[in-house]
Amino acid sequence: MTEQLRLMAVHAHPDDESSKGAATMAKYVSEGVDVLVATCTGGERGSILNPKLQGDAYIEKNIHAVRAREMDEAREILGVRQEWLGFVDSGLPEGNPLPPLPDGCFALQDVEEAAEPLVRLIRSFRPQVITTYDENGGYPHPDHIMTYKISVVAFDAAGDPDRYPEAGEPWQPLKLYYNQGFNRPRTLALHEALLERGMESPYGEWLKRWAEFQRKDRDLTTYVPCAEFFPVRDKALIAHATQIDPDGGWFKVPMEIQQEVWPTEEYELAKSHVATTLPESDLFAGIRQD
């Protein structure tokens, strides 16, 4: 394929792009692929998760601007482009029963209307491949689930001239993937590798919860080799300082063990308009050869 390859990653909040598929994006950037992150919300209602920054009055007052600056830094590290879709963070409701979501937030928008800015961006950027979350949002944050909903609508609508006629010239993406980097086989492999080396594993409780809830494993269709870009991924993640503690659980597994034991990031092929053979090792499989 002689046309420029383009990848769009649709995420709910700033920092999601660095924790889900970041090494894949960095790999493709290194190969000359044009990569664009579409960030649905500004993360305004996100908590300050880094204990070293909790209680900082400036950050608490200016969380939206702080997270935007963090996103800028992560974008530069990954080498990607990034656009905001402009929705307001819904927050993660807690309690029993759960409180209602705040008025005007992303998760309460009409799906068809909320898909319009994403359709517009797809038609402008013209990606062959889009990545997003599955119907469970990866985890059940209302913004992640809403991101899935608008991504599915936009993937189909972007190529239809009868839908969103004011949103630009139609463009049909060819493949839609769900991020599945947090999967049980990977977690189990790293857990066992640590125990075999006489090291403590941070994944024991994760695996217990998987067993308790009897969660069905997703269909992993695509394994992208990107181990050499794991350090870039971690650097981008640390750039989101309000959300990530550099001494926290994200970084408990030594880099060399990660690269040796599980050197890929995983995806689930949800829709494809090109022929491909599963399992894949390339999000552009079936596209490069066309």
C-alpha positions as CSV (number, residue, x, y, z in Angstrom):
1,M,0.0,0.0,0.0
2,T,1.5,3.3,-1.1
3,E,-0.9,5.6,0.8
4,Q,0.3,6.9,4.2
5,L,-0.8,4.5,7.0
6,R,-2.8,6.2,9.7
7,L,-3.9,4.9,13.1
8,M,-6.4,6.5,15.4
9,A,-6.7,5.6,19.1
10,V,-9.9,6.7,20.8
11,H,-9.6,7.1,24.6
12,A,-11.8,8.4,27.4
13,H,-9.3,10.5,29.5
14,P,-5.8,11.8,29.3
15,D,-3.5,9.0,30.6
16,D,-5.6,6.2,29.0
17,E,-3.5,6.5,25.8
18,S,-0.4,5.8,27.9
19,S,-1.7,2.8,29.8
20,K,-3.5,1.1,26.8
21,G,-1.6,0.5,23.6
22,A,1.1,3.1,24.1
23,A,4.0,0.8,23.1
24,T,2.1,-0.2,20.0
25,M,1.6,3.5,19.0
26,A,5.3,4.3,19.6
27,K,6.3,1.3,17.5
28,Y,4.1,2.5,14.6
29,V,5.3,6.1,14.9
30,S,8.9,4.7,14.6
31,E,7.9,3.0,11.3
32,G,6.4,6.2,9.8
33,V,2.8,5.6,10.6
34,D,0.8,8.8,11.4
35,V,-0.9,8.2,14.8
36,L,-3.6,10.3,16.3
37,V,-5.1,10.0,19.8
38,A,-8.7,11.2,20.2
39,T,-9.3,12.0,23.8
40,C,-13.0,12.3,24.7
41,T,-12.9,14.2,28.0
42,G,-10.4,16.4,29.9
43,G,-10.3,14.2,32.9
44,E,-11.7,17.1,35.0
45,R,-13.4,14.8,37.6
46,G,-10.5,12.4,37.9
47,S,-9.0,11.9,41.4
48,I,-5.4,12.7,42.1
49,L,-4.1,9.1,42.4
50,N,-0.5,9.9,43.0
51,P,-0.1,10.0,46.8
52,K,2.9,12.4,46.4
53,L,0.6,15.0,44.9
54,Q,-2.5,14.6,46.9
55,G,-3.5,17.7,48.9
56,D,-1.7,20.0,46.5
57,A,-4.0,23.1,46.4
58,Y,-2.9,24.3,43.0
59,I,-3.5,20.9,41.3
60,E,-6.9,20.5,43.0
61,K,-8.0,24.0,41.8
62,N,-6.5,23.6,38.2
63,I,-6.9,19.9,37.6
64,H,-8.2,20.4,34.0
65,A,-5.2,22.5,33.0
66,V,-2.7,20.3,34.8
67,R,-4.0,17.2,33.1
68,A,-3.9,19.0,29.7
69,R,-0.2,19.8,30.3
70,E,0.4,16.1,31.3
71,M,-1.2,15.1,28.0
72,D,1.0,17.4,26.1
73,E,4.1,15.8,27.6
74,A,2.9,12.3,27.0
75,R,2.0,13.1,23.4
76,E,5.5,14.4,22.8
77,I,7.1,11.3,24.4
78,L,5.0,8.9,22.2
79,G,5.4,11.0,19.1
80,V,1.7,11.0,18.3
81,R,-0.8,13.7,17.5
82,Q,-3.7,14.3,19.8
83,E,-7.1,16.0,19.6
84,W,-9.7,16.7,22.3
85,L,-13.3,15.8,21.5
86,G,-14.4,18.3,24.2
87,F,-16.7,16.3,26.5
88,V,-16.8,16.7,30.3
89,D,-15.5,13.9,32.4
90,S,-18.3,11.9,34.1
91,G,-16.3,10.9,37.1
92,L,-16.3,7.4,38.6
93,P,-19.4,7.0,40.8
94,E,-18.9,5.2,44.1
95,G,-21.2,4.0,46.8
96,N,-24.1,1.7,47.3
97,P,-26.4,2.6,45.7
98,L,-24.3,4.5,43.1
99,P,-25.1,8.2,42.9
100,P,-26.4,9.7,39.7
101,L,-24.0,11.0,37.1
102,P,-23.5,14.7,37.0
103,D,-25.6,16.7,34.6
104,G,-24.0,17.4,31.2
105,C,-21.2,14.8,31.6
106,F,-20.0,12.7,28.7
107,A,-21.7,9.5,29.7
108,L,-25.2,11.1,29.7
109,Q,-24.9,12.5,26.2
110,D,-27.1,11.1,23.4
111,V,-24.8,8.6,21.6
112,E,-25.7,9.6,18.1
113,E,-25.1,13.3,18.9
114,A,-21.9,12.5,20.8
115,A,-20.5,10.5,17.9
116,E,-20.6,13.5,15.5
117,P,-17.2,15.1,16.6
118,L,-15.6,11.7,16.3
119,V,-17.0,11.2,12.8
120,R,-15.8,14.6,11.9
121,L,-12.3,13.8,13.2
122,I,-12.2,10.4,11.4
123,R,-13.2,12.0,8.1
124,S,-10.5,14.6,8.5
125,F,-7.7,12.3,9.6
126,R,-8.7,9.3,7.4
127,P,-7.4,6.4,9.5
128,Q,-7.3,2.9,8.1
129,V,-7.3,1.5,11.7
130,I,-9.1,2.6,14.9
131,T,-8.5,1.2,18.4
132,T,-10.9,1.8,21.3
133,Y,-12.5,-0.2,24.2
134,D,-14.8,-3.1,24.2
135,E,-18.5,-2.9,25.4
136,N,-17.3,-3.2,29.0
137,G,-15.1,-0.2,28.6
138,G,-12.0,-2.3,29.6
139,Y,-13.4,-1.7,33.1
140,P,-16.8,-0.3,33.9
141,H,-16.1,3.4,34.0
142,P,-19.0,5.2,32.4
143,D,-16.7,7.3,30.2
144,H,-15.0,4.2,28.9
145,I,-18.3,2.6,28.1
146,M,-19.5,5.7,26.3
147,T,-16.2,5.9,24.4
148,Y,-16.9,2.4,23.1
149,K,-20.5,3.4,22.1
150,I,-19.5,6.4,20.1
151,S,-16.5,4.7,18.5
152,V,-18.7,1.9,17.2
153,V,-21.2,4.3,15.8
154,A,-18.5,6.5,14.3
155,F,-16.7,3.6,12.7
156,D,-19.8,2.7,10.7
157,A,-21.1,6.2,10.1
158,A,-17.9,7.8,8.9
159,G,-18.1,6.1,5.5
160,D,-21.8,6.7,5.0
161,P,-22.6,9.8,3.0
162,D,-26.2,9.8,4.3
163,R,-25.1,10.1,8.0
164,Y,-23.6,13.3,9.4
165,P,-23.6,15.0,6.0
166,E,-22.2,18.2,7.6
167,A,-19.2,16.4,9.1
168,G,-16.9,16.3,6.1
169,E,-16.3,14.0,3.1
170,P,-17.1,10.3,4.0
171,W,-14.2,8.0,4.9
172,Q,-14.5,4.4,5.8
173,P,-11.9,3.0,8.2
174,L,-11.0,-0.6,7.4
175,K,-10.4,-2.2,10.8
176,L,-11.7,-1.6,14.4
177,Y,-9.9,-3.1,17.4
178,Y,-10.6,-3.3,21.1
179,N,-7.6,-2.8,23.4
180,Q,-7.1,-6.0,25.5
181,G,-3.7,-5.4,27.0
182,F,-5.0,-6.2,30.5
183,N,-5.8,-9.8,29.9
184,R,-5.6,-12.9,32.0
185,P,-3.0,-14.9,30.0
186,R,-0.5,-12.0,30.1
187,T,-1.2,-11.4,33.8
188,L,-0.8,-15.1,34.6
189,A,2.4,-15.4,32.6
190,L,4.0,-12.5,34.4
191,H,2.8,-13.7,37.8
192,E,4.3,-17.1,37.3
193,A,7.5,-15.7,35.9
194,L,8.0,-13.6,39.0
195,L,7.2,-16.4,41.4
196,E,9.6,-18.7,39.5
197,R,12.4,-16.2,40.1
198,G,11.6,-16.0,43.8
199,M,10.1,-12.5,43.5
200,E,6.9,-11.0,44.8
201,S,4.1,-10.7,42.3
202,P,1.6,-7.7,42.3
203,Y,-0.9,-9.8,40.4
204,G,-2.1,-12.4,43.0
205,E,-5.2,-10.4,43.9
206,W,-6.0,-9.7,40.2
207,L,-6.0,-13.4,39.4
208,K,-8.2,-14.2,42.5
209,R,-10.7,-11.6,41.3
210,W,-10.7,-13.1,37.8
211,A,-11.4,-16.5,39.4
212,E,-14.1,-15.2,41.8
213,F,-16.1,-13.4,39.0
214,Q,-15.5,-16.2,36.5
215,R,-14.9,-13.6,33.9
216,K,-14.7,-15.1,30.4
217,D,-11.5,-14.4,28.6
218,R,-11.8,-12.1,25.6
219,D,-10.8,-13.3,22.1
220,L,-7.2,-12.1,21.6
221,T,-6.8,-11.9,17.9
222,T,-3.8,-9.6,17.5
223,Y,-0.4,-9.6,19.2
224,V,1.8,-6.6,18.3
225,P,5.5,-7.1,19.1
226,C,6.6,-3.9,20.8
227,A,8.8,-4.8,23.7
228,E,11.5,-2.4,22.8
229,F,9.0,0.4,23.2
230,F,7.9,-0.6,26.8
231,P,10.3,2.0,28.3
232,V,8.7,4.7,26.1
233,R,5.3,3.6,27.3
234,D,6.3,3.8,30.9
235,K,7.9,7.3,30.4
236,A,4.6,8.5,28.8
237,L,2.6,7.0,31.7
238,I,4.8,8.7,34.3
239,A,4.2,12.0,32.5
240,H,0.6,11.8,33.8
241,A,2.0,12.6,37.3
242,T,-1.4,13.2,38.9
243,Q,-2.6,9.8,38.0
244,I,0.6,7.6,38.3
245,D,2.9,7.0,41.2
246,P,6.3,6.2,39.7
247,D,6.9,4.0,42.8
248,G,3.5,2.3,42.5
249,G,2.2,-1.0,41.2
250,W,2.4,-0.2,37.5
251,F,6.2,-0.6,37.7
252,K,6.6,-3.6,40.0
253,V,7.6,-6.0,37.2
254,P,11.2,-5.5,36.1
255,M,11.4,-4.3,32.5
256,E,13.6,-7.2,31.4
257,I,11.1,-9.7,32.7
258,Q,8.2,-8.0,30.9
259,Q,10.2,-7.9,27.6
260,E,11.2,-11.5,27.9
261,V,8.0,-13.1,29.1
262,W,5.3,-11.1,27.3
263,P,6.8,-8.9,24.5
264,T,3.5,-7.9,22.9
265,E,0.4,-5.8,23.3
266,E,-2.9,-7.4,22.6
267,Y,-6.1,-6.5,20.7
268,E,-9.4,-8.0,19.7
269,L,-10.4,-7.4,16.1
270,A,-14.0,-6.3,16.3
271,K,-14.7,-5.3,12.7
272,S,-12.8,-5.6,9.4
273,H,-13.5,-4.6,5.8
274,V,-10.3,-6.4,4.6
275,A,-9.4,-10.1,4.6
276,T,-6.9,-11.1,7.3
277,T,-5.7,-14.3,8.9
278,L,-5.9,-14.7,12.7
279,P,-3.9,-14.4,14.8
280,E,-2.3,-11.3,13.6
281,S,0.9,-9.5,14.6
282,D,0.1,-6.2,12.8
283,L,-2.9,-3.9,13.1
284,F,-2.5,-3.2,9.4
285,A,-2.6,-6.8,8.4
286,G,-4.6,-7.1,5.2
287,I,-4.2,-3.4,4.6
288,R,-0.4,-3.2,3.8
289,Q,-0.9,-6.0,1.2
290,D,-3.9,-4.4,-0.5
